[in-house]
Amino acid sequence: MVLVLDDLQWAEALAIDLVLGELLESIERQKNAHLFFFIGLYRDDEISVDHPLLPKLNSLRESSNVKITNMHLSAFSKDDLGDMISNELKLPKRLVVELGDVVHKRTSGHILFAVELLNSMVRDSTIYFSMNRRQFHCRID
């Protein structure tokens, strides 16, 4: 079984105690506990030192039955976004540098926002496919 909880930075102490305390402790007592996988997602830049999530994570780390792996996901660089856009549009990177710069500037490299911005640019025909040239083009104002 897999349980995924997103946006734990917004969770209140009671919810954290219920999920990370009672639920995980209950699952640990089961003989099939090794088949349980919990993924908790939170934005570390939105967690203050007095947030109720931190003591609960520290408590779980100290438990011999729970393995915690932290993964820090950082924003995409201009180069990363350029690579992604180049790959998705099937264009040489030199042709998408300006678009990559615009997307990075408007999204600060946050991948979810970058994808949403690119999707909106396709919807409003800022990015469009030319049937004559058989490739994507972009109109940047």
Protein Blocks (a to p, Z undefined) as FASTA:
>chain_A
ZZddehklmpcfklmmmmmmmmmmmmmmpmklmmpccdddddfklccfklcklmmmmmmm
mpmkbccdddddddddfklmmmmmmmmnopafklmmmmmmmmmmmnnopaklmmmmmmmm
mmnomaccdfklopacdddZZ
